[in-house]
Amino acid sequence: MLIVKIIFWVALCIVWYSYVGYGILLYIWLRIRRVFKKSAQPILQENQLPEITLLVALYNEADIVERKIENTFQLNYPKEKLRILFVTDGSTDATNHIIQKYPSIQLLHKPGRSGKVAAINRAMEIVSTPITVFCDANTFLNPEALREIVKHYVHPDVGAVSGEKKVVAQLSDPSQDAMHAASAGEGLYWKYESLLKRLDSEFHTVVGAAGELFSLRTPLFIPVQEDVLLDDFIISMNICKDGYRVVYEPKAYACEAPSFNLKEEQKRKIRISAGGIQSILMLLPLLNIFKYGALSFQYISHRVLRWAVCPFLLPLILMLNVILVIRDPHPLYVALLVAQAAFYLAAIGGWVFALNNIKVKLLYVPYYFVFMNVSMFLGMKRFFSKTQTVLWEKAKRQAAPPLQ
């Protein structure tokens, strides 16, 4: 029983640390550090703004590409210093025809589908500006996004800058209540992730940029293997491996609509989970904390534990808790088992209500937590069975959001 208790408490502590403790630890450390070290905001004068390329990879985005172009033209950045490059692979709708109506946009098209990674690799071969900004076709940037991003490159140790992703629902029709579970869960998750990214960035570096909006020093780009699922994560982590930092800038943000429903959100999560396992295998050297120090500490705490460890520990904790209550019904173990049972019952309740188009905000957190971890298992299965495609597999989303 002693071994069972040790395994139970170690597993429980790892899960708590991964989801809660890591953020608390960073927050306390940074509060102490701010007392002794004041950080100044970087300032870039108008004549210091660098030339940049805004690179957008698309596949069959005819329904939204015109609005994306309008949003791009509204960005507050000197036109003579902004190059706009759209790259499409195998689009079969009117996407290319629409883009061609705008002569200021360079279109790089290739027939046949090769995947987003292949499209980005091909586009980067012709980028000549010192800074490249990547964003998705279905995300809309705030007018000051580019200025807020490039100011950080005054620091020579900054190799990439990540913007903030905002999940913004536009639900004016009461009949759309079925989408609330997806939009609320996804929105809460990204608010939590945004907080962790701020802490990560101030501590040392962001652990992987989000493809919705991130940038890099063009010379630091290393072509990615075409079978990579999380290209944005691998690209940014390779920059970290080379000794540079990835900075988080919340004043540069990309607004994106939530998934249309939970089925579509799960499709996206499974792909990310499969990519997470692939990324861990590709970045094995980063597990060496003696070589990479703070970067390894952040990478293991923020990514590896969540992607590869916690999904297995959660059912183990529940099983061991049941054994401990049966063998040693101590009030503490009974209370922990009751708490776990209540949490998972709330998650099941959230699932049932979601299926019946009923909103219960209190159940969003337990439901989305379990939903994410189940998706992790499905993603692992898909990765190891080699059934996850690298080609664009668009998740259906709600109507395009208003810019915040």
Stockholm file with secondary structure:
# STOCKHOLM 1.0

chainA/1-404         MLIVKIIFWVALCIVWYSYVGYGILLYIWLRIRRVFKKSAQPILQENQLPEITLLVALYNEADIVERKIENTFQLNYPKEKLRILFVTDGSTDATNHIIQKYPSIQLLHKPGRSGKVAAINRAMEIVSTPITVFCDANTFLNPEALREIVKHYVHPDVGAVSGEKKVVAQLSDPSQDAMHAASAGEGLYWKYESLLKRLDSEFHTVVGAAGELFSLRTPLFIPVQEDVLLDDFIISMNICKDGYRVVYEPKAYACEAPSFNLKEEQKRKIRISAGGIQSILMLLPLLNIFKYGALSFQYISHRVLRWAVCPFLLPLILMLNVILVIRDPHPLYVALLVAQAAFYLAAIGGWVFALNNIKVKLLYVPYYFVFMNVSMFLGMKRFFSKTQTVLWEKAKRQAAPPLQ
#=GR chainA/1-404 SS CHHHHHHHHHHHHHHHIIIIIHHHHHHHHHHHHHHHCCCCCCCCCGGGCCCEEEEEEESSCTTTHHHHHHHHHTSCSCGGGEEEEEEEESCCSSHHHHHTTCTTEEEEEESSCCCHHHHHHHHHTTCCSSEEEEEETTCEECTTHHHHHHGGGGSTTEEEEEEEEEECCCCCCGGGGGGHHHHHHHHHHHHHHHHHHHHHHHHSCCSSCCTTEEEEEGGGCCCCCTTCSCHHHHHHHHHHHTTCEEEEEEEEEEEECCBSSHHHHHHHHHHHHHHHHHHHHHTGGGGCHHHHTHHHHHHIIIIIIIIIIHHHHHHHHHHHHHHHHHHCCCHHHHHHHHHHHHHHHHHHHHHHHHHTTCCCGGGHHHHHHHHHHHHHHHHHHHHHTTCCCSSCCCCCBCSCCCCC
#=GC SS_cons         CHHHHHHHHHHHHHHHIIIIIHHHHHHHHHHHHHHHCCCCCCCCCGGGCCCEEEEEEESSCTTTHHHHHHHHHTSCSCGGGEEEEEEEESCCSSHHHHHTTCTTEEEEEESSCCCHHHHHHHHHTTCCSSEEEEEETTCEECTTHHHHHHGGGGSTTEEEEEEEEEECCCCCCGGGGGGHHHHHHHHHHHHHHHHHHHHHHHHSCCSSCCTTEEEEEGGGCCCCCTTCSCHHHHHHHHHHHTTCEEEEEEEEEEEECCBSSHHHHHHHHHHHHHHHHHHHHHTGGGGCHHHHTHHHHHHIIIIIIIIIIHHHHHHHHHHHHHHHHHHCCCHHHHHHHHHHHHHHHHHHHHHHHHHTTCCCGGGHHHHHHHHHHHHHHHHHHHHHTTCCCSSCCCCCBCSCCCCC
//
